[in-house]
Amino acid sequence: MDDILRKKGPRGQVLSNSAITRIASNGPVDVFHEDKSEGKSIIETIQDVEPILKANVEEYKSGDGYSQSRELKKVASIPLVEVHRLMQRGINIFDKNDWPKIAAKLDDPDWLKYRTSPGKISRRPNREYFRASTRR
């Protein structure tokens, strides 16, 4: 993992941005950048979210989000890099107290790309819509 963080390949070569993007297609990757002239270090988290967003569109078009037994409804699939971004802004998707905030975000048209089924979520924010899954 240190090789990825330093943007170095297994033989010490510097990885190109396209190589890092390919690595990030499997999940978030932290890339370390150092600016010695200003004495700053930056850790950038990147993830190729395109496959997730394409899958979300297909799920949204293909049904109502309910499982075969009709007991569960999948309403969204949020990439881990976005979950990380939310947590930096003080919204914890894993905290039940923040579910109304997440529901409001998911009802926002700007967040339609994360939705996997239609409907308004914020009407019932205390339902267990917000079970996190690490399944890809």
Buried (B, 14 or more C-beta within 10 A) or exposed (E): EEEBEBBEEEEEEEBEEEBBBEBBEEEBBEBEEEEEEEEEEEEEBBBBBEEBBEEBEEBBEEEEBEEEEEEEBBBBBBBBBBBBEBBEEEBBBEEEEBBEBBBEBBBEEEBBBBBBBEEEBBEEBEEEBBEEEEEE
